């Protein structure tokens, strides 16, 4: 499972690193709505939520589905608005101005992406503003998410212009209430990170720059395809005739453990990556490795073998005797555990002794959470 970005023929100068105040506001709103996803932000989310004006808090609930379980593309309008620079603006007001230049149809398609799960894979689909069947499907999906998403979606489809004005005012009020001060505090470090990675890209090349962004990113040897290791399938291109060419990497202080890859049809790709995360105790495994490890531990007999292997080293013959199965059966189960990187084997004279790698098993919990939220 992965998202791929085709960068064939993309000039190096069209790969950029830049902060985005609007994208960061989205992540800040997500952290407020899903504090359990972001335990490192507990102090900020608790203090900010406690200080919110009740009226503003109620208004945020009306549009919460735009950032709670997914991240609406409207917060990266710079990547989908024709005639723009393809880069974030320096200020929130500037990014909101770019969002205002997006036409109603594109705005609605982006805002309701979470209510149209086939949008990314379906090449765009029909507009719910123009097609009654598309409208009905969008409202049905919104209703499944609750009364507030349904009410907001219906308002957006019935009076798009008014909701867009309401939405801009809501984000401006968030800026005045809490985000402006937060952005002034974190923006210098994000700009420094963007400059550093730009220099790494220039001096050491794309593979090294990607490694600094995230261990979940890689590029093929021909430097034509970037792959993001995520629990989702998708593909996009850094070239679009309507928008132009470009690939933007946007840092975020509020994003970990999420690594977002905007890959909507007709939009330029954006990678939204967390900065300032502590280094893992070891190199984080791929989603494929995580899946292999969980499958290895799901078998009842391997679970029983792990009970012994966690306590002391055992030979194949000893395990066969303990559990009443043949040595070849034990060997097959041990081979699965070994391929999943969950077991150590060492020679002791004529014997091979096997033992569970407890730190690797212990990491599955955190690796699982990071993998599914990435």
N, C-alpha and C positions, 0 to 999 in steps of 0.2 A: 504494500500500500504506500502510495506516495503521490506528491504533486510535482509535475515536471514543468520546467520553463525552457522553452526553445529560445536560445540566444544566438542562433546561427547568423553570422554576419553583423552582429550588434557591435558598433564601435565602442571601444573602451570608455570613451568620454560620456557615453549614454548610460553607463552604470554609475549610479550616484548614491551617496549616503546623506540623508538630511532628516532632521527632526520634523515632526508634524504636530502642531498644537491641537488640531481638530482630532486627529487619530488618538492622541494621548488623552484628550478629554473623553473620548469613547471608552478607553481602557480604565480611566478613573471612575466613570459611571458604572462600568462592569464590576470593578472591585467593590464599589458601594453596594451593588445589588447581589454580588456573590462573594461575600467576605471569606467564606470557607475555601474558595479557590486560591486565596492570597493571604495565607497566615502571616507572612512577613510584613504585611501592610496593616496589621490589626490596629496599631496605634492610630494610624491616619484614618482608616475607615471608621473606627469608633468615634473619634473626635469630630470628624467631618459630618457623620450622620447625626450625631447629637446636636451639632450646631446648625443644621439645616432649618430654614424657615418652614413651618408646616405646610404652607401653601406651595412652596417650591417642591417639597418632598412629594406632595400629592400630584403635582403636575408631572414630576419625573415618573411616577408610577404609570401614567397614561401611555407613555412611549417606551416603557422599560424593555419591552421585548426587542427593541432595536439593538440593545447592547447586553441583555442579560444572558441568553443562551447562545447567541451568535453575535457577530459584529457587522452591522449593516455597512454596506459599501459606501453609503453616503458620507461616511466619516473619512473617506479617502477620495473625495470628489476630484482631486487634482489628477488622478489616474484615469478618469473616464470622461472628462469634459473636453470636447473638441476645441481646438484653438488655444489651448492653454500651454503652459511650459512643461507639463508632465512631472512637475516637482511640487512639493508642499510650499505653501506661502510661509513667510516668516512670522506672521501673526495669526491669531485666531480670527480676527476680523477679515484678514485677507483670504483665509481659507473659506470662511462663510460666504464671501463675495464670489469665490469660484463655485461654491455649491449653488448659489443663486443663479449662476449662468447656465446650470444644467437644465435641460428642458423637462417639462412635467412628466413626460412618458418615461424618460430615463430615471428621473428621481423616484417615481413610483415603483418602477421595476427593481431599483436598488433597495428602496426602503422595505419592500415586501418580500425580499429574497427569502427570509426565514419562513414565510407563508407559501412559498413556491419552491419546494425542495428540488424540483427537477430543473430549475432555472439554469444552474451551472452546466449540467450535463446535456441540456436540451438546446444549447446554442442560442438561448435568449427567449424563445417562445413568443406567444402572442401577448400583447399588452392588455392588462385588465382594465385600462381606460377605454379601450376600443372594442374589445371582444367580450361579449356577455358571458361566454363559457369560461374564459380566463378569469373574469371577475368573480364568477361563482366559485371557481376552484380556490382562488385566493382567499375569499371570505370563509369558505368551508375550512380551509387549513388554519386560518386565524381563529375561528371559533373553537377548534380543537385545542388551541393554546390558552383559551380562557376568554372571559367577557371583555377584559380591557383590550387585548390585541384585536378582538373583533370590532369593538367600538372605534378604536383608532384607525383600523384599516378601512372601515366603512366611511369614516370622516375623510380620510385621505383620498379615497376614490370619488366621493361625492363633491368635495370642495378642495381640490388639491392646492390651489393658490392660498387659501386661508390657512391650511395646515402648515404649509411651508413657512408662512410668516410666523405662525405660532411656534414652529420648531426652532426657527432662528432666534426668536426672543427667549425661548427656554434655554438654549445653549449660551446666549449672552448673559442671562441671569445666573447660570452656573459659573460662568467666568467671574462675574462680580462677587458671587457668594463665597466661592472657595477655590476655583481652579486658577484664577489669575495669579494669586499668591503662590500656589503650588508650582505653576509653570515657571514663574520667575526664579524659583528655587532650583528646579531640576533642569531647565533648558541649557544653562552653560555646560553642564556635564554631558548632556546629550550631544550638543554641538561639538564638544571636544572629542567625543567618541566617534562621531561622524567624520571629523577631520582625520583622526588617527586611522580609521579603516580605509578612508580614501587614499591615504599615504601608503598603507599596506598594499592596497590594490595596485597602486602605481609602481611601487618598488619590488614587490614580491609576487604579484600576480593573483589571479582570481582564486585558485585553489586555497592559497594561504589566507586570503581575505575571508573566504567562506568559512574556513575552519575557525577563524576568530569570531565570526558572527554566531555560529551554532554548530555543534557536532552533528546536528540533524541535517545539515546541508552538505552537498557534494556536487562535483562537476565531472563530466566524463573527460577522458584523456584528450579528446579533440576539441574541448572547450566549446561545445555546442549545446549541451543540455545540463541545466541545473536540476538536481533532484532534492526535494524536501521530504524527509522521512516522517510521514504523518499517517494517522489512521483514516485516510480518505484518499480516494482516487480522483485525479484531476490533471489537466494539462492546460497550458497557455503559451502564448508567444510574446516576446518582447518587441514585436513589430505588429502594428495594426494600421491599415491604410487610413482609418478615420481619425486616429489619435496621433500616430507617429511611431517613434521608436523610443525605447527606454526601459530601464529596470531600476526601481528605487528601493533602497533598504532604509527602513525607518526605525530608529531606536525607541524603546519604551522602558520607563521605570516601573510601570504598573502591569506589565504584560506577563511576567513569569508566572506559571510555566508555559504560557501559550506562545507558540511560534506561528504567526498567521501568514498565509500566502494568499493574497488576492489574485484570483484567477478567473474572474468573471468574463464571459464572452464580450468582446468589444472594449475591454479595459486593458490598460497596460498593467503588467504584474507589479505587485508590491510585496516585499517581505518585511513584516513587522516583527522585530526581534527584541528580546529582553536584554537589557544591559545591567551590569552590576550584580549578576547572580553569582553566588559562591560556586567555586569549582567543585564538581562532584568528586566523591572519594575515588572513583575510577572512571574510565571513559564510559559514558552512557551508552547502553546497547541500543540497537535498532529496534523498531517495532516488530520486525520479523523475529529477532532474537527473543524479545519479550514473549511473543506468541509461542515460540518453541519451548521456552522455559515453563510456561503455564501448562502447555499440553503435556510436557514431560512429567510434571507433578500431579496431573489429573488422574493418572492411572492408579487404581487401588494398590496393586502390588508394589509399584515404585514408591508410593507413599509409605508403605510398610518398610521397604528397604531403606528409605531415608531415615526412618525412626532409628534404625541401627547405625547407619552411616553417620548420623549427626552426633553420635555418642563416642564412637571410636572407629579406627580403621579396621576393615574386614577384608578377607580374601573371598574370592568367588565361591570356593568350596564351603567356607564357613557360612556364608549367607544362604547357600543352597540347603545346608543342613538345618539352619535355624527355621527356614520358611517352608521346608518340605517340597522344594521344586528342584528341577535339574540344574546343573551348572551352566549348560548352554542357555537356559531361560534367564538365569541371573545375568549372564553376560549380555544378552540382548537388552535387558532393562538398563544395565549399567551403561551400555553404549548410548542409549537415548539420553540419559542424564549427562554423560560426558559431552555429547554433541551440543547440549544446551548450556554447557559451561557451568554445570552445577556440582561437579565432582572432581576431586584430585586423585590421581593414582601414582603410587611410588613403589619402587622395587625394594624389597627387604629380603636379601639373599635370593633364594629360589622363588620367592612368592611376590605377587603383586597385591598391594594393599590399597583399598579404596576408601575414601572418606568424603563426606559431603562438604562442599564449600559454603559454610554457614554465612559469611558476609554476602556472597552472591545471592543466596536465598533470601536473606534479610532485605536486600535491595529491591526485590520484586515488588513489594508494596509501593515504595516511592517511585520506582520505574514505571509501574502500572499507572499510577495517578498522573505522572508527567506525560506518559505516552498517550493516554486518552485525552488529556487536555491540551496537548501540544498543538 
